[in-house]
Protein backbone atom coordinates (compact mmCIF):
# COMPACT_ATOMS: atom_id res chain seq x y z
CA UNK A 1 0.00 0.00 0.00
CA UNK A 2 1.28 3.45 -0.96
CA UNK A 3 2.16 5.90 1.79
CA UNK A 4 0.08 9.05 2.11
CA UNK A 5 1.96 12.23 1.28
CA UNK A 6 2.28 14.73 4.16
CA UNK A 7 2.99 17.68 1.84
CA UNK A 8 -0.20 17.15 -0.24
CA UNK A 9 -3.36 19.10 0.59
CA UNK A 10 -6.63 17.89 -0.98
CA UNK A 11 -9.14 20.68 -1.60
CA UNK A 12 -12.76 19.73 -2.32
CA UNK A 13 -14.76 22.36 -4.18
CA UNK A 14 -18.33 22.28 -2.88
CA UNK A 15 -19.71 25.63 -3.98
CA UNK A 16 -22.13 24.22 -6.57
CA UNK A 17 -25.87 24.79 -6.31
CA UNK A 18 -26.81 22.15 -8.96
CA UNK A 19 -30.26 22.28 -10.52
CA UNK A 20 -29.98 19.21 -12.76
CA UNK A 21 -31.14 16.79 -10.06
CA UNK A 22 -34.34 18.55 -9.02
CA UNK A 23 -36.49 17.49 -7.17
CA UNK A 24 -33.82 15.60 -5.18
CA UNK A 25 -31.40 18.54 -5.21
CA UNK A 26 -32.54 21.84 -3.72
CA UNK A 27 -30.71 25.09 -3.00
CA UNK A 28 -30.41 23.91 0.61
CA UNK A 29 -29.15 20.45 -0.43
CA UNK A 30 -27.31 20.52 -3.75
CA UNK A 31 -26.08 17.54 -5.75
CA UNK A 32 -22.85 16.92 -3.80
CA UNK A 33 -24.91 16.00 -0.71
CA UNK A 34 -26.98 13.39 -2.57
CA UNK A 35 -26.22 9.65 -2.62
CA UNK A 36 -26.36 9.31 -6.40
CA UNK A 37 -23.58 6.86 -7.31
CA UNK A 38 -23.44 4.80 -4.09
CA UNK A 39 -25.29 4.71 -0.77
CA UNK A 40 -23.10 7.59 0.46
CA UNK A 41 -23.31 11.25 -0.63
CA UNK A 42 -20.96 12.23 -3.48
CA UNK A 43 -18.95 14.55 -1.20
CA UNK A 44 -18.33 11.69 1.26
CA UNK A 45 -17.08 9.46 -1.58
CA UNK A 46 -14.87 12.32 -2.79
CA UNK A 47 -13.02 12.63 0.51
CA UNK A 48 -12.81 8.83 0.89
CA UNK A 49 -11.03 8.37 -2.45
CA UNK A 50 -8.36 10.90 -1.42
CA UNK A 51 -7.54 9.25 1.92
CA UNK A 52 -4.78 7.06 0.43
CA UNK A 53 -3.09 10.11 -1.09
CA UNK A 54 -2.86 12.49 1.87
CA UNK A 55 -3.79 12.67 5.56
CA UNK A 56 -7.41 13.66 6.21
CA UNK A 57 -6.19 16.50 8.46
CA UNK A 58 -4.62 18.05 5.33
CA UNK A 59 -7.93 18.08 3.44
CA UNK A 60 -10.22 21.10 3.24
CA UNK A 61 -13.56 21.97 1.66
CA UNK A 62 -14.45 25.31 0.07
CA UNK A 63 -18.16 26.10 0.22
CA UNK A 64 -20.71 28.83 0.92
CA UNK A 65 -21.98 29.68 4.42
CA UNK A 66 -25.34 28.06 3.67
CA UNK A 67 -23.74 24.66 3.05
CA UNK A 68 -20.97 24.71 5.70
CA UNK A 69 -23.16 22.92 8.29
CA UNK A 70 -23.99 20.21 5.71
CA UNK A 71 -20.27 19.75 4.96
CA UNK A 72 -19.40 19.42 8.64
CA UNK A 73 -22.23 16.93 9.21
CA UNK A 74 -21.24 14.82 6.20
CA UNK A 75 -17.46 14.90 6.78
CA UNK A 76 -17.11 14.41 10.52
CA UNK A 77 -13.40 13.43 10.27
CA UNK A 78 -12.54 16.82 8.77
CA UNK A 79 -11.19 19.39 11.27
CA UNK A 80 -13.71 22.19 11.72
CA UNK A 81 -11.21 24.87 10.67
CA UNK A 82 -10.70 23.02 7.36
CA UNK A 83 -14.13 24.09 6.12
CA UNK A 84 -13.24 27.27 4.21
CA UNK A 85 -16.30 29.48 3.77
CA UNK A 86 -16.56 31.82 0.77
CA UNK A 87 -18.39 35.09 1.57
CA UNK A 88 -20.17 34.71 -1.80
CA UNK A 89 -20.05 32.45 -4.87
CA UNK A 90 -17.56 33.88 -7.40
CA UNK A 91 -16.67 30.86 -9.57
CA UNK A 92 -13.59 28.64 -9.25
CA UNK A 93 -10.66 31.08 -9.56
CA UNK A 94 -11.45 33.00 -6.32
CA UNK A 95 -12.39 29.75 -4.53
CA UNK A 96 -9.09 28.13 -5.50
CA UNK A 97 -7.23 31.35 -4.61
CA UNK A 98 -8.73 31.25 -1.11
CA UNK A 99 -7.75 27.59 -0.65
CA UNK A 100 -4.25 28.34 -1.96
CA UNK A 101 -3.86 31.15 0.59
CA UNK A 102 -4.82 28.79 3.42
CA UNK A 103 -2.34 26.10 2.31
CA UNK A 104 0.45 28.65 1.71
CA UNK A 105 -0.13 29.92 5.26
CA UNK A 106 0.94 26.54 6.71
CA UNK A 107 3.15 25.16 3.88
CA UNK A 108 4.16 27.49 0.99
CA UNK A 109 5.62 24.56 -0.97
CA UNK A 110 2.61 22.32 -0.23
CA UNK A 111 0.88 20.72 -3.21
CA UNK A 112 -2.86 21.30 -3.59
CA UNK A 113 -5.03 18.61 -5.23
CA UNK A 114 -8.24 20.44 -6.17
CA UNK A 115 -11.23 18.24 -6.99
CA UNK A 116 -14.96 18.88 -7.50
CA UNK A 117 -17.19 17.44 -4.77
CA UNK A 118 -19.83 15.94 -7.06
CA UNK A 119 -18.07 13.47 -9.36
CA UNK A 120 -17.84 9.67 -9.41
CA UNK A 121 -14.70 7.55 -9.86
CA UNK A 122 -15.10 3.79 -10.36
CA UNK A 123 -11.39 2.87 -10.19
CA UNK A 124 -10.01 4.65 -7.12
CA UNK A 125 -6.61 2.93 -7.43
CA UNK A 126 -6.09 4.25 -10.97
CA UNK A 127 -7.30 7.68 -9.89
CA UNK A 128 -4.81 7.82 -7.02
CA UNK A 129 -1.97 6.60 -9.28
CA UNK A 130 -2.76 9.43 -11.74
CA UNK A 131 -2.79 11.98 -8.92
CA UNK A 132 0.60 10.76 -7.69
CA UNK A 133 2.04 11.40 -11.17
CA UNK A 134 0.37 14.83 -11.11
CA UNK A 135 1.89 15.60 -7.68
CA UNK A 136 5.37 14.74 -9.02
CA UNK A 137 4.85 17.08 -11.99
CA UNK A 138 3.51 19.81 -9.68
CA UNK A 139 6.71 19.62 -7.62
CA UNK A 140 8.62 20.36 -10.85
CA UNK A 141 6.67 23.62 -11.22
CA UNK A 142 3.78 22.56 -13.44
CA UNK A 143 0.10 23.33 -12.94
CA UNK A 144 -1.34 19.90 -13.71
CA UNK A 145 -4.82 18.80 -14.68
CA UNK A 146 -6.29 15.32 -15.01
CA UNK A 147 -7.70 14.45 -18.42
CA UNK A 148 -10.13 11.61 -19.08
CA UNK A 149 -9.80 9.61 -22.34
CA UNK A 150 -13.20 10.15 -23.99
CA UNK A 151 -15.50 7.15 -24.43
CA UNK A 152 -18.03 8.98 -26.62
CA UNK A 153 -18.34 12.29 -28.53
CA UNK A 154 -19.72 14.14 -25.50
CA UNK A 155 -20.87 17.72 -26.20
CA UNK A 156 -21.40 18.60 -22.54
CA UNK A 157 -17.70 18.59 -21.52
CA UNK A 158 -14.73 20.80 -22.26
CA UNK A 159 -11.74 19.11 -23.92
CA UNK A 160 -7.96 19.27 -23.48
CA UNK A 161 -5.76 19.06 -26.59
CA UNK A 162 -2.61 17.04 -25.97
CA UNK A 163 0.82 18.59 -26.48
CA UNK A 164 4.25 16.97 -26.39
CA UNK A 165 5.09 14.16 -23.91
CA UNK A 166 6.57 14.76 -20.46
CA UNK A 167 7.73 12.21 -17.89
CA UNK A 168 5.49 9.56 -16.31
CA UNK A 169 2.88 9.60 -19.06
CA UNK A 170 2.07 13.28 -18.56
CA UNK A 171 1.74 15.62 -21.55
CA UNK A 172 1.97 19.33 -22.13
CA UNK A 173 -1.42 20.95 -22.76
CA UNK A 174 -1.64 22.34 -26.30
CA UNK A 175 -5.04 24.01 -25.74
CA UNK A 176 -8.26 23.96 -23.76
CA UNK A 177 -11.37 23.66 -25.92
CA UNK A 178 -14.89 24.79 -25.06
CA UNK A 179 -17.83 22.39 -25.13
CA UNK A 180 -17.97 21.38 -28.82
CA UNK A 181 -20.85 20.66 -31.18
CA UNK A 182 -21.46 17.03 -32.16
CA UNK A 183 -19.33 17.00 -35.33
CA UNK A 184 -16.39 18.66 -33.56
CA UNK A 185 -16.66 16.23 -30.64
CA UNK A 186 -16.60 13.27 -33.05
CA UNK A 187 -13.43 14.70 -34.62
CA UNK A 188 -11.82 15.12 -31.20
CA UNK A 189 -12.56 11.53 -30.22
CA UNK A 190 -11.40 9.95 -33.49
CA UNK A 191 -8.13 11.95 -33.47
CA UNK A 192 -7.14 10.49 -30.05
CA UNK A 193 -5.47 13.84 -29.32
CA UNK A 194 -8.07 15.14 -26.89
CA UNK A 195 -9.15 14.32 -23.34
CA UNK A 196 -12.20 15.36 -21.35
CA UNK A 197 -11.51 18.17 -18.89
CA UNK A 198 -12.45 16.80 -15.44
CA UNK A 199 -11.92 20.11 -13.61
CA UNK A 200 -9.20 18.60 -11.38
CA UNK A 201 -6.03 20.65 -10.75
CA UNK A 202 -2.77 19.86 -8.93
CA UNK A 203 -0.15 22.53 -8.18
CA UNK A 204 2.25 23.91 -5.58
CA UNK A 205 0.81 26.79 -3.55
CA UNK A 206 3.80 28.99 -4.45
CA UNK A 207 3.39 28.26 -8.18
CA UNK A 208 -0.31 29.16 -8.19
CA UNK A 209 0.32 32.37 -6.25
CA UNK A 210 2.85 33.35 -8.95
CA UNK A 211 0.32 32.50 -11.66
CA UNK A 212 -2.33 34.69 -10.03
CA UNK A 213 0.18 37.57 -9.76
CA UNK A 214 1.09 37.23 -13.46
CA UNK A 215 -2.28 36.50 -15.07
CA UNK A 216 -4.88 37.85 -12.60
CA UNK A 217 -3.31 40.87 -10.87
CA UNK A 218 -6.68 42.19 -9.64
CA UNK A 219 -7.36 38.90 -7.85
CA UNK A 220 -3.77 38.72 -6.64
CA UNK A 221 -4.00 42.14 -4.99
CA UNK A 222 -7.14 41.24 -3.06
CA UNK A 223 -5.64 37.85 -2.16
CA UNK A 224 -2.52 39.50 -0.72
CA UNK A 225 -4.72 41.40 1.77
CA UNK A 226 -6.53 38.19 2.72
CA UNK A 227 -3.21 36.37 3.24
CA UNK A 228 -1.94 39.10 5.56
CA UNK A 229 -5.04 38.75 7.74
CA UNK A 230 -5.12 34.93 7.94
CA UNK A 231 -4.96 33.71 11.52
CA UNK A 232 -5.63 37.17 12.96
CA UNK A 233 -8.76 38.82 14.40
CA UNK A 234 -9.11 40.74 11.13
CA UNK A 235 -9.40 37.58 8.99
CA UNK A 236 -13.19 37.47 8.64
CA UNK A 237 -13.67 41.20 8.02
CA UNK A 238 -10.78 41.32 5.53
CA UNK A 239 -12.16 38.35 3.61
CA UNK A 240 -15.64 39.91 3.49
CA UNK A 241 -14.11 43.13 2.10
CA UNK A 242 -11.57 41.69 -0.35
CA UNK A 243 -13.22 38.53 -1.72
CA UNK A 244 -15.92 40.42 -3.70
CA UNK A 245 -13.12 42.36 -5.45
CA UNK A 246 -11.86 39.15 -7.06
CA UNK A 247 -13.09 38.64 -10.65
CA UNK A 248 -15.88 36.04 -10.81
CA UNK A 249 -14.17 33.77 -13.33
CA UNK A 250 -13.24 30.10 -13.65
CA UNK A 251 -9.71 28.84 -13.06
CA UNK A 252 -9.76 27.58 -16.66
CA UNK A 253 -10.27 31.09 -18.09
CA UNK A 254 -8.26 32.93 -15.46
CA UNK A 255 -5.15 30.75 -15.33
CA UNK A 256 -5.18 27.48 -17.29
CA UNK A 257 -5.74 29.03 -20.72
CA UNK A 258 -3.05 31.70 -20.15
CA UNK A 259 -0.21 29.95 -18.29
CA UNK A 260 2.61 28.23 -20.18
CA UNK A 261 3.41 25.64 -17.48
CA UNK A 262 0.23 23.54 -17.83
CA UNK A 263 0.49 19.75 -18.01
CA UNK A 264 -2.13 16.99 -18.19
CA UNK A 265 -2.08 13.44 -16.85
CA UNK A 266 -4.40 11.10 -18.79
CA UNK A 267 -6.43 8.99 -16.35
CA UNK A 268 -8.61 5.99 -17.21
CA UNK A 269 -10.27 5.75 -13.82
CA UNK A 270 -13.95 5.26 -14.60
CA UNK A 271 -14.69 8.97 -14.14
CA UNK A 272 -18.14 10.49 -14.48
CA UNK A 273 -19.31 13.97 -13.63
CA UNK A 274 -22.76 12.50 -12.85
CA UNK A 275 -24.20 15.39 -14.81
CA UNK A 276 -27.87 14.37 -14.99
CA UNK A 277 -30.33 11.59 -14.23
CA UNK A 278 -29.39 10.16 -17.63
CA UNK A 279 -25.85 9.53 -16.30
CA UNK A 280 -26.96 7.32 -13.38
CA UNK A 281 -26.78 4.05 -15.40
CA UNK A 282 -23.04 4.84 -15.86
CA UNK A 283 -22.44 4.83 -12.10
CA UNK A 284 -25.13 2.57 -10.59
CA UNK A 285 -25.86 -1.09 -11.26
CA UNK A 286 -28.90 -1.71 -13.46
CA UNK A 287 -31.25 -4.70 -13.30
CA UNK A 288 -31.60 -7.26 -16.12
CA UNK A 289 -33.94 -4.91 -18.01
CA UNK A 290 -31.50 -2.00 -17.76
CA UNK A 291 -33.45 -0.13 -15.07
CA UNK A 292 -31.70 1.77 -12.28
CA UNK A 293 -34.03 1.59 -9.30
CA UNK A 294 -33.65 2.90 -5.76
CA UNK A 295 -36.11 3.15 -2.89
CA UNK A 296 -37.51 0.03 -1.24
CA UNK A 297 -41.07 1.03 -2.13
CA UNK A 298 -40.33 1.41 -5.87
CA UNK A 299 -42.10 -1.13 -8.11
CA UNK A 300 -41.03 -1.44 -11.76
CA UNK A 301 -42.98 -3.76 -14.08
CA UNK A 302 -42.51 -4.48 -17.82
CA UNK A 303 -40.20 -1.47 -18.18
CA UNK A 304 -36.73 -1.11 -19.74
CA UNK A 305 -33.91 1.45 -19.49
CA UNK A 306 -35.64 3.53 -16.82
CA UNK A 307 -34.26 5.50 -13.88
CA UNK A 308 -36.72 5.15 -10.98
CA UNK A 309 -35.90 6.83 -7.67
CA UNK A 310 -38.53 6.29 -5.02
CA UNK A 311 -39.01 7.73 -1.57
CA UNK A 312 -41.01 6.75 1.48
CA UNK A 313 -44.21 5.81 -0.35
CA UNK A 314 -44.89 3.20 -3.09
CA UNK A 315 -43.90 4.37 -6.57
CA UNK A 316 -45.09 2.16 -9.44
CA UNK A 317 -43.77 2.39 -13.01
CA UNK A 318 -45.42 0.06 -15.54
CA UNK A 319 -44.75 -0.50 -19.26
CA UNK A 320 -42.34 2.39 -19.68
CA UNK A 321 -39.15 2.69 -21.71
CA UNK A 322 -36.21 5.09 -21.16
CA UNK A 323 -37.96 7.40 -18.70
CA UNK A 324 -36.87 9.06 -15.47
CA UNK A 325 -39.34 8.97 -12.56
CA UNK A 326 -38.33 10.63 -9.29
CA UNK A 327 -40.43 10.98 -6.12
CA UNK A 328 -38.92 13.45 -3.63
CA UNK A 329 -41.87 13.38 -1.23
CA UNK A 330 -43.11 16.90 -1.91
CA UNK A 331 -42.47 16.90 -5.67
CA UNK A 332 -42.44 14.38 -8.54
CA UNK A 333 -40.50 14.48 -11.81
CA UNK A 334 -41.30 12.42 -14.94
CA UNK A 335 -39.43 12.90 -18.22
CA UNK A 336 -37.79 10.95 -21.07
CA UNK A 337 -34.22 10.00 -20.15
CA UNK A 338 -32.76 11.86 -23.14
CA UNK A 339 -34.44 15.08 -21.91
CA UNK A 340 -32.64 14.95 -18.54
CA UNK A 341 -30.89 18.28 -19.15
CA UNK A 342 -34.32 19.94 -19.36
CA UNK A 343 -34.78 19.61 -15.61
CA UNK A 344 -33.36 23.14 -15.50
CA UNK A 345 -36.46 24.34 -17.36
CA UNK A 346 -38.61 22.97 -14.53
CA UNK A 347 -36.53 24.93 -12.02
CA UNK A 348 -36.93 28.09 -14.13
CA UNK A 349 -40.70 27.53 -14.33
CA UNK A 350 -40.95 27.11 -10.55
CA UNK A 351 -39.00 30.36 -10.10
CA UNK A 352 -41.30 32.15 -12.56
CA UNK A 353 -44.33 30.94 -10.58
CA UNK A 354 -42.65 31.99 -7.32
CA UNK A 355 -42.87 28.42 -5.98
CA UNK A 356 -39.56 28.94 -4.21
CA UNK A 357 -40.43 26.55 -1.36
CA UNK A 358 -39.77 23.72 -3.82
CA UNK A 359 -36.34 25.06 -4.80
C-alpha positions in Angstrom: 0.0 0.0 0.0 1.3 3.5 -1.0 2.2 5.9 1.8 0.1 9.0 2.1 2.0 12.2 1.3 2.3 14.7 4.2 3.0 17.7 1.8 -0.2 17.2 -0.2 -3.4 19.1 0.6 -6.6 17.9 -1.0 -9.1 20.7 -1.6 -12.8 19.7 -2.3 -14.8 22.4 -4.2 -18.3 22.3 -2.9 -19.7 25.6 -4.0 -22.1 24.2 -6.6 -25.9 24.8 -6.3 -26.8 22.2 -9.0 -30.3 22.3 -10.5 -30.0 19.2 -12.8 -31.1 16.8 -10.1 -34.3 18.5 -9.0 -36.5 17.5 -7.2 -33.8 15.6 -5.2 -31.4 18.5 -5.2 -32.5 21.8 -3.7 -30.7 25.1 -3.0 -30.4 23.9 0.6 -29.2 20.4 -0.4 -27.3 20.5 -3.8 -26.1 17.5 -5.8 -22.8 16.9 -3.8 -24.9 16.0 -0.7 -27.0 13.4 -2.6 -26.2 9.7 -2.6 -26.4 9.3 -6.4 -23.6 6.9 -7.3 -23.4 4.8 -4.1 -25.3 4.7 -0.8 -23.1 7.6 0.5 -23.3 11.2 -0.6 -21.0 12.2 -3.5 -19.0 14.5 -1.2 -18.3 11.7 1.3 -17.1 9.5 -1.6 -14.9 12.3 -2.8 -13.0 12.6 0.5 -12.8 8.8 0.9 -11.0 8.4 -2.4 -8.4 10.9 -1.4 -7.5 9.2 1.9 -4.8 7.1 0.4 -3.1 10.1 -1.1 -2.9 12.5 1.9 -3.8 12.7 5.6 -7.4 13.7 6.2 -6.2 16.5 8.5 -4.6 18.1 5.3 -7.9 18.1 3.4 -10.2 21.1 3.2 -13.6 22.0 1.7 -14.4 25.3 0.1 -18.2 26.1 0.2 -20.7 28.8 0.9 -22.0 29.7 4.4 -25.3 28.1 3.7 -23.7 24.7 3.1 -21.0 24.7 5.7 -23.2 22.9 8.3 -24.0 20.2 5.7 -20.3 19.8 5.0 -19.4 19.4 8.6 -22.2 16.9 9.2 -21.2 14.8 6.2 -17.5 14.9 6.8 -17.1 14.4 10.5 -13.4 13.4 10.3 -12.5 16.8 8.8 -11.2 19.4 11.3 -13.7 22.2 11.7 -11.2 24.9 10.7 -10.7 23.0 7.4 -14.1 24.1 6.1 -13.2 27.3 4.2 -16.3 29.5 3.8 -16.6 31.8 0.8 -18.4 35.1 1.6 -20.2 34.7 -1.8 -20.0 32.5 -4.9 -17.6 33.9 -7.4 -16.7 30.9 -9.6 -13.6 28.6 -9.2 -10.7 31.1 -9.6 -11.5 33.0 -6.3 -12.4 29.8 -4.5 -9.1 28.1 -5.5 -7.2 31.3 -4.6 -8.7 31.3 -1.1 -7.8 27.6 -0.6 -4.2 28.3 -2.0 -3.9 31.1 0.6 -4.8 28.8 3.4 -2.3 26.1 2.3 0.4 28.6 1.7 -0.1 29.9 5.3 0.9 26.5 6.7 3.2 25.2 3.9 4.2 27.5 1.0 5.6 24.6 -1.0 2.6 22.3 -0.2 0.9 20.7 -3.2 -2.9 21.3 -3.6 -5.0 18.6 -5.2 -8.2 20.4 -6.2 -11.2 18.2 -7.0 -15.0 18.9 -7.5 -17.2 17.4 -4.8 -19.8 15.9 -7.1 -18.1 13.5 -9.4 -17.8 9.7 -9.4 -14.7 7.6 -9.9 -15.1 3.8 -10.4 -11.4 2.9 -10.2 -10.0 4.7 -7.1 -6.6 2.9 -7.4 -6.1 4.2 -11.0 -7.3 7.7 -9.9 -4.8 7.8 -7.0 -2.0 6.6 -9.3 -2.8 9.4 -11.7 -2.8 12.0 -8.9 0.6 10.8 -7.7 2.0 11.4 -11.2 0.4 14.8 -11.1 1.9 15.6 -7.7 5.4 14.7 -9.0 4.8 17.1 -12.0 3.5 19.8 -9.7 6.7 19.6 -7.6 8.6 20.4 -10.9 6.7 23.6 -11.2 3.8 22.6 -13.4 0.1 23.3 -12.9 -1.3 19.9 -13.7 -4.8 18.8 -14.7 -6.3 15.3 -15.0 -7.7 14.5 -18.4 -10.1 11.6 -19.1 -9.8 9.6 -22.3 -13.2 10.1 -24.0 -15.5 7.1 -24.4 -18.0 9.0 -26.6 -18.3 12.3 -28.5 -19.7 14.1 -25.5 -20.9 17.7 -26.2 -21.4 18.6 -22.5 -17.7 18.6 -21.5 -14.7 20.8 -22.3 -11.7 19.1 -23.9 -8.0 19.3 -23.5 -5.8 19.1 -26.6 -2.6 17.0 -26.0 0.8 18.6 -26.5 4.2 17.0 -26.4 5.1 14.2 -23.9 6.6 14.8 -20.5 7.7 12.2 -17.9 5.5 9.6 -16.3 2.9 9.6 -19.1 2.1 13.3 -18.6 1.7 15.6 -21.5 2.0 19.3 -22.1 -1.4 20.9 -22.8 -1.6 22.3 -26.3 -5.0 24.0 -25.7 -8.3 24.0 -23.8 -11.4 23.7 -25.9 -14.9 24.8 -25.1 -17.8 22.4 -25.1 -18.0 21.4 -28.8 -20.8 20.7 -31.2 -21.5 17.0 -32.2 -19.3 17.0 -35.3 -16.4 18.7 -33.6 -16.7 16.2 -30.6 -16.6 13.3 -33.1 -13.4 14.7 -34.6 -11.8 15.1 -31.2 -12.6 11.5 -30.2 -11.4 9.9 -33.5 -8.1 12.0 -33.5 -7.1 10.5 -30.1 -5.5 13.8 -29.3 -8.1 15.1 -26.9 -9.2 14.3 -23.3 -12.2 15.4 -21.3 -11.5 18.2 -18.9 -12.5 16.8 -15.4 -11.9 20.1 -13.6 -9.2 18.6 -11.4 -6.0 20.7 -10.7 -2.8 19.9 -8.9 -0.1 22.5 -8.2 2.2 23.9 -5.6 0.8 26.8 -3.6 3.8 29.0 -4.5 3.4 28.3 -8.2 -0.3 29.2 -8.2 0.3 32.4 -6.3 2.8 33.4 -8.9 0.3 32.5 -11.7 -2.3 34.7 -10.0 0.2 37.6 -9.8 1.1 37.2 -13.5 -2.3 36.5 -15.1 -4.9 37.8 -12.6 -3.3 40.9 -10.9 -6.7 42.2 -9.6 -7.4 38.9 -7.8 -3.8 38.7 -6.6 -4.0 42.1 -5.0 -7.1 41.2 -3.1 -5.6 37.9 -2.2 -2.5 39.5 -0.7 -4.7 41.4 1.8 -6.5 38.2 2.7 -3.2 36.4 3.2 -1.9 39.1 5.6 -5.0 38.8 7.7 -5.1 34.9 7.9 -5.0 33.7 11.5 -5.6 37.2 13.0 -8.8 38.8 14.4 -9.1 40.7 11.1 -9.4 37.6 9.0 -13.2 37.5 8.6 -13.7 41.2 8.0 -10.8 41.3 5.5 -12.2 38.3 3.6 -15.6 39.9 3.5 -14.1 43.1 2.1 -11.6 41.7 -0.4 -13.2 38.5 -1.7 -15.9 40.4 -3.7 -13.1 42.4 -5.5 -11.9 39.1 -7.1 -13.1 38.6 -10.7 -15.9 36.0 -10.8 -14.2 33.8 -13.3 -13.2 30.1 -13.7 -9.7 28.8 -13.1 -9.8 27.6 -16.7 -10.3 31.1 -18.1 -8.3 32.9 -15.5 -5.1 30.7 -15.3 -5.2 27.5 -17.3 -5.7 29.0 -20.7 -3.0 31.7 -20.1 -0.2 29.9 -18.3 2.6 28.2 -20.2 3.4 25.6 -17.5 0.2 23.5 -17.8 0.5 19.7 -18.0 -2.1 17.0 -18.2 -2.1 13.4 -16.8 -4.4 11.1 -18.8 -6.4 9.0 -16.4 -8.6 6.0 -17.2 -10.3 5.8 -13.8 -14.0 5.3 -14.6 -14.7 9.0 -14.1 -18.1 10.5 -14.5 -19.3 14.0 -13.6 -22.8 12.5 -12.9 -24.2 15.4 -14.8 -27.9 14.4 -15.0 -30.3 11.6 -14.2 -29.4 10.2 -17.6 -25.8 9.5 -16.3 -27.0 7.3 -13.4 -26.8 4.0 -15.4 -23.0 4.8 -15.9 -22.4 4.8 -12.1 -25.1 2.6 -10.6 -25.9 -1.1 -11.3 -28.9 -1.7 -13.5 -31.3 -4.7 -13.3 -31.6 -7.3 -16.1 -33.9 -4.9 -18.0 -31.5 -2.0 -17.8 -33.5 -0.1 -15.1 -31.7 1.8 -12.3 -34.0 1.6 -9.3 -33.7 2.9 -5.8 -36.1 3.2 -2.9 -37.5 0.0 -1.2 -41.1 1.0 -2.1 -40.3 1.4 -5.9 -42.1 -1.1 -8.1 -41.0 -1.4 -11.8 -43.0 -3.8 -14.1 -42.5 -4.5 -17.8 -40.2 -1.5 -18.2 -36.7 -1.1 -19.7 -33.9 1.4 -19.5 -35.6 3.5 -16.8 -34.3 5.5 -13.9 -36.7 5.1 -11.0 -35.9 6.8 -7.7 -38.5 6.3 -5.0 -39.0 7.7 -1.6 -41.0 6.7 1.5 -44.2 5.8 -0.4 -44.9 3.2 -3.1 -43.9 4.4 -6.6 -45.1 2.2 -9.4 -43.8 2.4 -13.0 -45.4 0.1 -15.5 -44.8 -0.5 -19.3 -42.3 2.4 -19.7 -39.1 2.7 -21.7 -36.2 5.1 -21.2 -38.0 7.4 -18.7 -36.9 9.1 -15.5 -39.3 9.0 -12.6 -38.3 10.6 -9.3 -40.4 11.0 -6.1 -38.9 13.4 -3.6 -41.9 13.4 -1.2 -43.1 16.9 -1.9 -42.5 16.9 -5.7 -42.4 14.4 -8.5 -40.5 14.5 -11.8 -41.3 12.4 -14.9 -39.4 12.9 -18.2 -37.8 10.9 -21.1 -34.2 10.0 -20.1 -32.8 11.9 -23.1 -34.4 15.1 -21.9 -32.6 14.9 -18.5 -30.9 18.3 -19.1 -34.3 19.9 -19.4 -34.8 19.6 -15.6 -33.4 23.1 -15.5 -36.5 24.3 -17.4 -38.6 23.0 -14.5 -36.5 24.9 -12.0 -36.9 28.1 -14.1 -40.7 27.5 -14.3 -41.0 27.1 -10.5 -39.0 30.4 -10.1 -41.3 32.1 -12.6 -44.3 30.9 -10.6 -42.6 32.0 -7.3 -42.9 28.4 -6.0 -39.6 28.9 -4.2 -40.4 26.6 -1.4 -39.8 23.7 -3.8 -36.3 25.1 -4.8 
